[in-house]
Amino acid sequence: MRALLPEPCADADVHAHYAADWIEPGGFRVNFVAAVDGAVSAGGRSRGLQTPGDNSVFAALRDLADVVAVGAGTAVAEGYRAVRVGEQRRAVRREHGLPAPLPIAVLSRTLRLDPAQGLFADAAPDARTLVLTCGAADADRRRALQQVADVIECGDDTVDPLLARQALEDRGFRRILCEGGPTVFADLADAGVVDELCLSVTPLLAGPGAGRITAGRPWDATVPLSLVGLLEEDGALFCRYRAGRRSVASAR
């Protein structure tokens, strides 16, 4: 893999590339993979777009995070399980000053989650899964999940992105990695929560039907992005963008 930005390099250190200007300040980082035509999935799942380079970036971003946040829909569709950090990955995390445990935080308004799934049942005691929900969530589902996860209320009728981020930071999670899905990403970006987007662009056309990396209700303003890093491998691009302040979209 070679780096095109910030400096050309024939053999890039993926961890160093994504650790720069991240480990010390921390922030809220989102990771997505998309086809060149903008599709966020192939065959109904993001795994259809993955490349060896994307897998390397995915692993590195997790190595550099305090917590992984994900929407409930994506967690179920992609078969998320609790993260078990092996010794090699623990060494990488120690090198960057991060603790070994890497918990997952699930954003869910309805709490339609199975307490018996691996996301909860396989979580280590020091990496207990968190569930960020709202006051309107079903009380019975809440009680069931409280047996296997830390359930945190972040809003009344829906999960408030600002309160969700604050809840994670209050628990010492300064480096937050979000892995989707598109509706969650759109809500987070719309609320101004996102600091950085890491986007892998796979060199293929997925064709009509697939959604984009954002979904849900239309915005009344745009979110500008600044390209601060770019890797390339076998035609796939790995873009690192900083999110700026939102601006009202001009009519044409």
NORHU-V605670 format. One record per residue. N is the residue number from 1. PSI is psi as a letter, one per 40 degrees, with the letter a starting at -180 (NA if undefined). Layout:
n | psi
N | PSI
N | PSI
//
This chain:
n | psi
1 | h
2 | i
3 | h
4 | d
5 | i
6 | d
7 | h
8 | h
9 | h
10 | d
11 | g
12 | i
13 | h
14 | d
15 | d
16 | d
17 | d
18 | e
19 | d
20 | h
21 | f
22 | d
23 | d
24 | d
25 | d
26 | a
27 | a
28 | h
29 | h
30 | h
31 | h
32 | i
33 | i
34 | i
35 | i
36 | d
37 | e
38 | e
39 | h
40 | e
41 | i
42 | h
43 | f
44 | e
45 | i
46 | d
47 | d
48 | e
49 | e
50 | i
51 | i
52 | d
53 | d
54 | d
55 | d
56 | d
57 | d
58 | d
59 | d
60 | d
61 | d
62 | d
63 | d
64 | e
65 | i
66 | d
67 | i
68 | h
69 | i
70 | i
71 | i
72 | d
73 | d
74 | d
75 | d
76 | d
77 | d
78 | e
79 | f
80 | i
81 | i
82 | i
83 | h
84 | h
85 | h
86 | i
87 | d
88 | d
89 | d
90 | d
91 | d
92 | d
93 | d
94 | d
95 | d
96 | e
97 | f
98 | i
99 | i
100 | d
101 | i
102 | g
103 | i
104 | h
105 | h
106 | h
107 | h
108 | h
109 | d
110 | e
111 | f
112 | g
113 | i
114 | h
115 | e
116 | e
117 | i
118 | d
119 | d
120 | d
121 | d
122 | e
123 | h
124 | i
125 | d
126 | e
127 | f
128 | h
129 | i
130 | i
131 | h
132 | h
133 | a
134 | i
135 | d
136 | e
137 | i
138 | h
139 | d
140 | d
141 | d
142 | d
143 | d
144 | d
145 | d
146 | e
147 | d
148 | e
149 | i
150 | h
151 | h
152 | h
153 | h
154 | g
155 | i
156 | c
157 | e
158 | i
159 | h
160 | h
161 | d
162 | d
163 | d
164 | d
165 | d
166 | d
167 | d
168 | d
169 | d
170 | d
171 | e
172 | e
173 | g
174 | d
175 | g
176 | h
177 | h
178 | h
179 | f
180 | a
181 | a
182 | d
183 | d
184 | d
185 | d
186 | d
187 | d
188 | d
189 | d
190 | d
191 | e
192 | f
193 | d
194 | h
195 | d
196 | i
197 | h
198 | h
199 | h
200 | h
201 | h
202 | h
203 | g
204 | i
205 | h
206 | e
207 | i
208 | i
209 | d
210 | i
211 | a
212 | a
213 | e
214 | i
215 | i
216 | a
217 | i
218 | i
219 | i
220 | e
221 | i
222 | i
223 | h
224 | i
225 | i
226 | h
227 | h
228 | e
229 | i
230 | h
231 | i
232 | h
233 | h
234 | f
235 | e
236 | i
237 | i
238 | h
239 | h
240 | h
241 | i
242 | h
243 | h
244 | a
245 | i
246 | i
247 | i
248 | h
249 | h
250 | i
251 | i
252 | NA
//
